[in-house]
Amino acid sequence: MIFNELVLLFQIVVIACTAAIAVRLGREALVTFTVVQMILANLFVIKQTMLFGLNATSADAFAVGSLLGFNLIQEFFDRELAKKTIITMFVLLGFYAIMARLHLVYTPSEVDASHRYFVPILSVVPWLVVASMVVHMIAQIIDFVIYGALQKILRRWIIVRNYIALICSQLADTI
């Protein structure tokens, strides 16, 4: 279905443009963008879709967007900020998991029509976040090492560095 591929392309363009805007706005905006991408990836990972004839999650673009933001932090700011971003990301993912669980603890009112929809979605969030943290940590370590090495080798080729690092880290994320 070509429609899903067009939606994915549009999603990638929006993520890339927002990343560029975040770079221009400064380090705080870029860190926020990077962390929000990972939270969105964990929120939307439950939805399955068909992409290029394969069953896939519609959240992969957000995970890649998070790694892109991480690379841009290393590129335009410094590696120490990138390390702090990883810690911030995991703290806020944990916060998201706890808040999702607490949201389900509330007793819905008699007129509530949404609780029954929240239960199947939010009840899996803690487990998704734990799995995501482990996988994303591995992917970020791979990305951090590869991108750092490529910065020394390919100084003028930021796009090539990003593509190589993102491909390698996403291969690890997928496997």
Beta strands, then each sheet from edge to edge (+ up, - down):
strand 1: 48-51
strand 2: 54-57
sheet 1: 1+ 2-
end
